[in-house]
Amino acid sequence: MRLQLRSPATSDTVAVVTLPTWRTIALAAFGLLLTLLATSTALAAPTDDGAAVRAAQEVFDGEYSSGDWGAAQKKLEGALAKCAGKCSPQAQAPLHVLLGMVASQTGQRPDAIAQFQQALALDPNAQLPPRVTPDVRSAWDEAKQGPAPADAGGGDAAPTPNAAAAHIPGWDNPEAFQEASAGLAADMAGKLDQCIEHDKKSLELEEQPRSRLHLSSCEARTAHLLDALQDAQKALEDGIRKRDPAVTKIARERVEQLLRRVPHVTFQPSPGLEQLVVTFDERPVPTAALTKRFSIDPGDHTVHAEGLQNGIPLTLDEKYTVGEG
C-alpha cells in the first residue's frame, strides 16, 4: 500500500489595485524630502547619513504604508541604533518623525508627541509628509508647541485608551479599540500569540477591516496561513463594500501573497485497495475526495491509512514536514 504526498503550485491569481492618487503623491513628496535631505548633507555629514535616509524611505514606502506597525517600529529603532554617534541630526529626524507616526496610528499619542518633539529638536525644519491622518497632524501640532509646563500637582493624566478611541474616526466601541491597541503593542513586542488573541477579542466587539488585516498579519507570521488567508479575504470584502481603497489595496496584496505561500496536498492510493480509510492530522479524509487538492498550513502533519489489498490488511502511519508554497 502506498500514499504519496504532493505539493503542487497554485495557479490562482489576484488583480492588484493601484494606490489612490493622494497616497501616490504623499509617497513621492516624502521621497523628495528625503532625497533633498540626503543631497544637502552628503558633503559634510557622517557616512551613515545615507543609510539612515534610505531606511526611513524604505519603511515609509513599505511597512508603514502597508500598516505593519510592529515591523515599522523595529526597523526604525534599529536604524536609530546604528546611527548612534554616526549620523547627523538632520538624518535622524525623519526616523523620529516616522516613529511618531507609527505611535499615533497605534493609539499612543503621548509617545507620538515625544517622538515628534525629538525630531524637531534634532532638526527645526523637520516636517510631516503630506496627507497624514488627523490624529497624526494633531499630535504634530501639539509637539510643535513644545513640552507642557511642569505641574506641581502632577498635571493631567495621559489620555486613556477610552479617551483616545473617541478621537479615532470609525470606532464605536472603546473596548474594541483597547483590544486592538493591545494587539498592536503585542506585535511590536514580538508576542504574536498575544497579538492574535487581542485582535480576535477586538473583532468580536466591533468589526474593523484594519484590525482584521492586522490579525491576518500576525497569523501569517505564526504559520497559520489558512486563518491568515481567511481574514485577509474578509478584510478585502469589507474594503470593497465600504469603498475603502487603502484597505482594498493592502488586502488584495495580502491575499495574493498568501495564495502563493499556502501549500496543498493530495493523496494517490495504490490500485486495488479496498475499504480504504485515511486520516490527515487525525481528521478523516473522504475516500471520494482523496485525489482532490487540499489547502493546509505549513509544518508537520501526520497521515494514517488502513485498508485491504487482495484480502490482506495493510496500514500506514507517516509524518510529513510540508513547506510553504
ROMAR-594734 format. One line per field, with one value per residue (C-alpha): residue number from 1; residue in three letters; chain; z, x, y. Coordinates in steps of 0.1 Angstrom, whole numbers, plus 2048, in hexadecimal, padded with zeros to 3 digits. Example, Ala and Ser with C-alpha at 12.3 -4.5 7.8 and 13.67 -1.06 7.14 Angstrom:
2
num = 1  2 $
residuo = ALA  SER $
cadena = A  A $
zz = 84E  847 $
xx = 87B  889 $
yy = 7D3  7F5 $
REM end
This chain:
325
num = 1  2  3  4  5  6  7  8  9  10  11  12  13  14  15  16  17  18  19  20  21  22  23  24  25  26  27  28  29  30  31  32  33  34  35  36  37  38  39  40  41  42  43  44  45  46  47  48  49  50  51  52  53  54  55  56  57  58  59  60  61  62  63  64  65  66  67  68  69  70  71  72  73  74  75  76  77  78  79  80  81  82  83  84  85  86  87  88  89  90  91  92  93  94  95  96  97  98  99  100  101  102  103  104  105  106  107  108  109  110  111  112  113  114  115  116  117  118  119  120  121  122  123  124  125  126  127  128  129  130  131  132  133  134  135  136  137  138  139  140  141  142  143  144  145  146  147  148  149  150  151  152  153  154  155  156  157  158  159  160  161  162  163  164  165  166  167  168  169  170  171  172  173  174  175  176  177  178  179  180  181  182  183  184  185  186  187  188  189  190  191  192  193  194  195  196  197  198  199  200  201  202  203  204  205  206  207  208  209  210  211  212  213  214  215  216  217  218  219  220  221  222  223  224  225  226  227  228  229  230  231  232  233  234  235  236  237  238  239  240  241  242  243  244  245  246  247  248  249  250  251  252  253  254  255  256  257  258  259  260  261  262  263  264  265  266  267  268  269  270  271  272  273  274  275  276  277  278  279  280  281  282  283  284  285  286  287  288  289  290  291  292  293  294  295  296  297  298  299  300  301  302  303  304  305  306  307  308  309  310  311  312  313  314  315  316  317  318  319  320  321  322  323  324  325 $
residuo = MET  ARG  LEU  GLN  LEU  ARG  SER  PRO  ALA  THR  SER  ASP  THR  VAL  ALA  VAL  VAL  THR  LEU  PRO  THR  TRP  ARG  THR  ILE  ALA  LEU  ALA  ALA  PHE  GLY  LEU  LEU  LEU  THR  LEU  LEU  ALA  THR  SER  THR  ALA  LEU  ALA  ALA  PRO  THR  ASP  ASP  GLY  ALA  ALA  VAL  ARG  ALA  ALA  GLN  GLU  VAL  PHE  ASP  GLY  GLU  TYR  SER  SER  GLY  ASP  TRP  GLY  ALA  ALA  GLN  LYS  LYS  LEU  GLU  GLY  ALA  LEU  ALA  LYS  CYS  ALA  GLY  LYS  CYS  SER  PRO  GLN  ALA  GLN  ALA  PRO  LEU  HIS  VAL  LEU  LEU  GLY  MET  VAL  ALA  SER  GLN  THR  GLY  GLN  ARG  PRO  ASP  ALA  ILE  ALA  GLN  PHE  GLN  GLN  ALA  LEU  ALA  LEU  ASP  PRO  ASN  ALA  GLN  LEU  PRO  PRO  ARG  VAL  THR  PRO  ASP  VAL  ARG  SER  ALA  TRP  ASP  GLU  ALA  LYS  GLN  GLY  PRO  ALA  PRO  ALA  ASP  ALA  GLY  GLY  GLY  ASP  ALA  ALA  PRO  THR  PRO  ASN  ALA  ALA  ALA  ALA  HIS  ILE  PRO  GLY  TRP  ASP  ASN  PRO  GLU  ALA  PHE  GLN  GLU  ALA  SER  ALA  GLY  LEU  ALA  ALA  ASP  MET  ALA  GLY  LYS  LEU  ASP  GLN  CYS  ILE  GLU  HIS  ASP  LYS  LYS  SER  LEU  GLU  LEU  GLU  GLU  GLN  PRO  ARG  SER  ARG  LEU  HIS  LEU  SER  SER  CYS  GLU  ALA  ARG  THR  ALA  HIS  LEU  LEU  ASP  ALA  LEU  GLN  ASP  ALA  GLN  LYS  ALA  LEU  GLU  ASP  GLY  ILE  ARG  LYS  ARG  ASP  PRO  ALA  VAL  THR  LYS  ILE  ALA  ARG  GLU  ARG  VAL  GLU  GLN  LEU  LEU  ARG  ARG  VAL  PRO  HIS  VAL  THR  PHE  GLN  PRO  SER  PRO  GLY  LEU  GLU  GLN  LEU  VAL  VAL  THR  PHE  ASP  GLU  ARG  PRO  VAL  PRO  THR  ALA  ALA  LEU  THR  LYS  ARG  PHE  SER  ILE  ASP  PRO  GLY  ASP  HIS  THR  VAL  HIS  ALA  GLU  GLY  LEU  GLN  ASN  GLY  ILE  PRO  LEU  THR  LEU  ASP  GLU  LYS  TYR  THR  VAL  GLY  GLU  GLY $
cadena = A  A  A  A  A  A  A  A  A  A  A  A  A  A  A  A  A  A  A  A  A  A  A  A  A  A  A  A  A  A  A  A  A  A  A  A  A  A  A  A  A  A  A  A  A  A  A  A  A  A  A  A  A  A  A  A  A  A  A  A  A  A  A  A  A  A  A  A  A  A  A  A  A  A  A  A  A  A  A  A  A  A  A  A  A  A  A  A  A  A  A  A  A  A  A  A  A  A  A  A  A  A  A  A  A  A  A  A  A  A  A  A  A  A  A  A  A  A  A  A  A  A  A  A  A  A  A  A  A  A  A  A  A  A  A  A  A  A  A  A  A  A  A  A  A  A  A  A  A  A  A  A  A  A  A  A  A  A  A  A  A  A  A  A  A  A  A  A  A  A  A  A  A  A  A  A  A  A  A  A  A  A  A  A  A  A  A  A  A  A  A  A  A  A  A  A  A  A  A  A  A  A  A  A  A  A  A  A  A  A  A  A  A  A  A  A  A  A  A  A  A  A  A  A  A  A  A  A  A  A  A  A  A  A  A  A  A  A  A  A  A  A  A  A  A  A  A  A  A  A  A  A  A  A  A  A  A  A  A  A  A  A  A  A  A  A  A  A  A  A  A  A  A  A  A  A  A  A  A  A  A  A  A  A  A  A  A  A  A  A  A  A  A  A  A  A  A  A  A  A  A  A  A  A  A  A  A  A  A  A  A  A  A  A  A  A  A  A  A  A  A  A  A  A  A $
zz = 800  7F6  7FD  7EC  7F9  7DF  7E2  7BF  7B9  7B8  798  7A9  7A1  7B1  7A0  7B1  7B5  7B2  7CF  7D2  7C2  7E3  7F2  7D3  7D6  7FB  7F4  7D9  7EF  80C  7F5  7E8  80B  814  7F3  7F9  81D  810  7F6  80E  828  811  810  835  848  856  83E  84E  845  824  835  84D  831  81D  83C  841  81D  81C  83C  82F  80D  81C  840  848  828  82C  851  85F  87D  892  876  86E  892  894  874  87E  8A1  891  879  896  8AA  88C  88A  8AE  8AB  885  876  874  887  865  85B  87C  87C  861  875  893  87E  871  894  89F  882  88C  8B0  8A6  890  8AD  8C5  8D9  8D6  8F2  8E2  8C0  8CE  8DF  8BE  8AB  8C5  8C2  89C  89F  8B9  8A1  882  887  862  865  856  851  82F  81E  824  847  85D  873  892  885  87C  89E  8B0  89A  8A0  8C6  8C4  8B2  8D0  8E5  905  91D  93D  95C  974  999  99E  985  967  953  94E  92C  916  91D  900  904  8FF  8E2  8D1  8D1  8BA  8A1  885  87F  8A2  8B5  8D1  8E8  8F5  8D1  8CC  8EC  8E1  8BE  8CE  8E5  8C6  8B5  8D5  8D7  8B3  8B9  8D6  8C1  8D3  8B5  8C9  8DE  8BF  8B1  8D2  8D6  8B2  8B3  8D2  8C1  8A3  8B9  8C7  8A6  883  875  854  860  87F  869  854  872  87F  85D  85F  882  877  858  86C  883  864  868  843  83E  85B  84D  82A  837  84B  82E  817  831  833  80D  80C  826  814  7F3  804  817  7F8  80C  7F2  80B  81C  7FA  7EC  80B  80E  7E9  7EC  80C  7FC  7DE  7F4  809  7EC  7E0  803  80C  805  7F8  7FA  7E7  7ED  7D3  7DF  7CF  7B7  7C5  7E8  7F9  818  818  836  837  853  84F  870  881  86A  852  82D  819  801  7E3  7EA  7EE  7CC  7D1  7DC  800  80D  82E  844  841  85C  869  85F  866  84F  859  840  841  828  817  7F8  7EB  80D  820  83B  836  84B  847  860  853  85E  844  846  82C  822  815  7F1 $
xx = 800  80E  804  816  815  818  81A  810  814  7F4  7EB  7D2  7D8  7CA  7C8  7DB  7CB  7E2  7E6  7CD  7DB  7DF  7F4  80A  810  818  831  842  842  852  86B  874  878  890  8A3  8A8  8B4  8CD  8DA  8DE  8F1  905  925  929  915  922  922  903  8EB  8E3  8DA  8C3  8B1  8AD  89F  885  87B  878  863  84C  847  845  83A  82A  815  80A  800  81A  821  835  84E  850  858  873  884  883  891  8AC  8B6  8B8  8CE  8E6  8E6  8F3  911  912  8F5  8EE  8D0  8BF  8C2  8B4  896  881  885  876  85A  851  852  83A  823  824  81C  7FF  7F1  7F2  7E0  7FF  7FB  814  82F  827  82A  84B  859  84E  85E  87F  87E  879  894  8AC  8A0  88A  881  874  852  836  82F  80F  7ED  7F2  7D5  7C4  7D2  7F6  7F1  7E3  7FF  818  808  809  82E  837  829  844  844  827  832  838  81B  822  802  80C  7F9  7DF  7E1  7EA  7CC  7BD  7B5  790  798  7AE  793  77C  794  798  77E  76A  76E  74D  759  774  77C  781  79A  7AC  7AF  7BB  7D5  7E1  7E4  7FA  80F  813  81E  839  845  848  82C  818  802  7F6  7F2  7DA  7C7  7C2  7B8  79E  78F  78E  77C  763  759  75B  763  77F  790  7B1  7B0  7A8  7C6  7DC  7CF  7D7  7FB  801  7F2  807  827  81E  819  7F3  7F0  7CC  7BF  7D3  7C5  7A1  7A5  7B6  799  780  793  793  76D  768  77F  76C  74B  755  767  787  7A3  7C0  7B2  7A8  7CB  7DD  7C4  7C7  7ED  7EB  7D3  7EA  809  7F8  7EA  80E  819  7FD  808  7F0  7EF  7DE  7DE  7E4  7DA  7E9  7D2  7BE  7B9  798  787  7A0  79F  7B6  7BA  7CF  7D9  7BF  7A3  793  797  779  784  773  787  7A9  7B6  7AA  7C2  7C0  7CE  7E2  7F8  81E  82F  82D  80F  805  7F4  7E4  7D5  7C8  7B7  7B7  7CB  7C4  7B3  7D3  7CF  7E8  7EF  804  80F  825  830  837  846  836  846  835  829 $
yy = 800  822  846  863  887  8A2  8C8  8D5  8FA  90F  922  939  95E  97E  9A0  9BC  9DE  9FC  A15  A32  A52  A64  A48  A46  A6C  A68  A4C  A61  A80  A6E  A5F  A81  A8E  A72  A76  A9B  A93  A79  A92  AAF  A9A  A84  A9A  AA1  A86  A65  A48  A37  A54  A43  A22  A35  A47  A27  A15  A30  A2F  A09  A07  A23  A12  9EF  9E6  A08  A0A  9E6  9EA  9D3  9E9  9D0  9CA  9EF  9F8  9DD  9E8  A0D  A06  9F0  A0B  A24  A0C  A09  A2F  A34  A4C  A47  A5A  A80  A8D  A95  A70  A63  A7B  A68  A48  A58  A68  A45  A36  A51  A49  A24  A2C  A42  A27  A0E  A26  A30  A56  A5F  A4A  A5A  A7D  A74  A66  A85  A9B  A88  A8C  AB1  AB4  AA3  AB7  AD5  AD2  AAF  AAA  A90  A80  A8E  A7D  A6F  A65  A7F  A6E  A70  A95  A9D  A8C  A9E  AC0  ABA  AB0  AD0  AE3  AD5  AC0  AC8  ADC  AC8  AC5  AC3  AB0  A95  AA4  A93  A6D  A60  A58  A36  A1F  A27  A4C  A45  A30  A4D  A5F  A43  A45  A25  A16  A11  9F9  A06  9E3  9D7  9F3  9EA  9C6  9D0  9E7  9CB  9B5  9CE  9D2  9AC  9AB  9C6  9B2  993  981  975  95C  979  98E  974  971  997  99C  980  98F  9B1  9A3  991  9B3  9C7  9BD  9D3  9CA  9D8  9C3  9A5  9AD  9B0  98E  97F  98D  97D  95C  95B  960  943  92B  92B  933  926  93C  959  954  952  972  984  97A  987  9A8  9AA  9A4  9C0  9D8  9D3  9D6  9F6  A04  A08  A08  A05  9E6  9D7  9DB  9CD  9B0  9A7  9A6  991  978  975  96F  956  942  93E  933  91A  8F6  8DB  8B5  899  873  858  836  817  804  7E7  7F5  7EE  7FB  818  82F  84E  868  888  898  881  88E  876  87B  86F  853  864  884  875  880  8A4  8BF  8CB  8EC  8E7  8FB  8F6  8E1  8BD  8A7  883  86A  849  831  80E  7F7  7D5  7CA  7A7  7A1  7AA  7C6  7E2  801  820  83A  856  879  893  8B6  8CD  8EE  90D  90E $
REM end
